[in-house]
Amino acid sequence: MLFPMLVLVLFTLFVGAIGIPFFNYEGMDLDILSKLLTPSINLLHQNRTHSVDWYEFLTNVVFQSV
């Protein structure tokens, strides 16, 4: 009974510690947890020219799997 409670306490303290903001870059108050959860690349393209690439990719996948 004591061991599972100790594991939960340590896990909670660890998650709380990485949620504390350590680095403050000119008003960007990002903590370690936010940096881990924020993707480093933008998965949604801003312009529509890349939609042709997705269309080619999907057609290649469909026709190669048949």
SEKE-749263 format. One record per residue (C-alpha): residue number from 1; residue in three letters; x, z negated, y. Coordinates in steps of 0.2 Angstrom, whole numbers. Layout:
residues N
+------+------+-------+-------+-------+
| gunu | lodo |     X |     Z |     Y |
+------+------+-------+-------+-------+
|  NUM |  Ala |     X |     Z |     Y |
...
+------+------+-------+-------+-------+
//
This chain:
residues 66
+------+------+-------+-------+-------+
| gunu | lodo |     X |     Z |     Y |
+------+------+-------+-------+-------+
|    1 |  Met |     0 |     0 |     0 |
|    2 |  Leu |    14 |    -4 |    12 |
|    3 |  Phe |    24 |    12 |     8 |
|    4 |  Pro |    10 |    25 |    13 |
|    5 |  Met |     7 |    15 |    29 |
|    6 |  Leu |    26 |    16 |    33 |
|    7 |  Val |    26 |    34 |    30 |
|    8 |  Leu |    11 |    37 |    41 |
|    9 |  Val |    19 |    26 |    55 |
|   10 |  Leu |    35 |    36 |    54 |
|   11 |  Phe |    27 |    53 |    54 |
|   12 |  Thr |    16 |    47 |    69 |
|   13 |  Leu |    32 |    41 |    79 |
|   14 |  Phe |    41 |    58 |    75 |
|   15 |  Val |    27 |    68 |    81 |
|   16 |  Gly |    25 |    58 |    96 |
|   17 |  Ala |    44 |    59 |   100 |
|   18 |  Ile |    44 |    78 |    99 |
|   19 |  Gly |    29 |    78 |   111 |
|   20 |  Ile |    38 |    69 |   124 |
|   21 |  Pro |    44 |    81 |   138 |
|   22 |  Phe |    63 |    81 |   138 |
|   23 |  Phe |    68 |    96 |   148 |
|   24 |  Asn |    60 |   100 |   164 |
|   25 |  Tyr |    65 |   117 |   170 |
|   26 |  Glu |    59 |   119 |   188 |
|   27 |  Gly |    41 |   113 |   186 |
|   28 |  Met |    39 |   120 |   168 |
|   29 |  Asp |    35 |   104 |   159 |
|   30 |  Leu |    37 |   110 |   141 |
|   31 |  Asp |    41 |    97 |   128 |
|   32 |  Ile |    49 |   101 |   111 |
|   33 |  Leu |    32 |   102 |   102 |
|   34 |  Ser |    26 |   115 |   115 |
|   35 |  Lys |    42 |   125 |   112 |
|   36 |  Leu |    39 |   125 |    94 |
|   37 |  Leu |    21 |   131 |    95 |
|   38 |  Thr |    23 |   144 |   108 |
|   39 |  Pro |    28 |   161 |   101 |
|   40 |  Ser |    44 |   168 |   108 |
|   41 |  Ile |    37 |   186 |   108 |
|   42 |  Asn |    21 |   193 |   115 |
|   43 |  Leu |    11 |   199 |   100 |
|   44 |  Leu |    -2 |   208 |   111 |
|   45 |  His |     5 |   223 |   120 |
|   46 |  Gln |     2 |   224 |   139 |
|   47 |  Asn |     0 |   243 |   139 |
|   48 |  Arg |   -10 |   255 |   128 |
|   49 |  Thr |     5 |   266 |   123 |
|   50 |  His |     9 |   256 |   108 |
|   51 |  Ser |    -9 |   258 |   100 |
|   52 |  Val |    -3 |   275 |    93 |
|   53 |  Asp |    11 |   266 |    84 |
|   54 |  Trp |    -2 |   254 |    76 |
|   55 |  Tyr |   -13 |   269 |    71 |
|   56 |  Glu |     2 |   277 |    63 |
|   57 |  Phe |     7 |   261 |    54 |
|   58 |  Leu |   -11 |   258 |    47 |
|   59 |  Thr |   -13 |   276 |    42 |
|   60 |  Asn |     4 |   276 |    33 |
|   61 |  Val |    -1 |   259 |    24 |
|   62 |  Val |   -18 |   266 |    18 |
|   63 |  Phe |   -11 |   282 |    12 |
|   64 |  Gln |     4 |   275 |     3 |
|   65 |  Ser |    -6 |   262 |    -6 |
|   66 |  Val |   -18 |   275 |   -13 |
+------+------+-------+-------+-------+
//
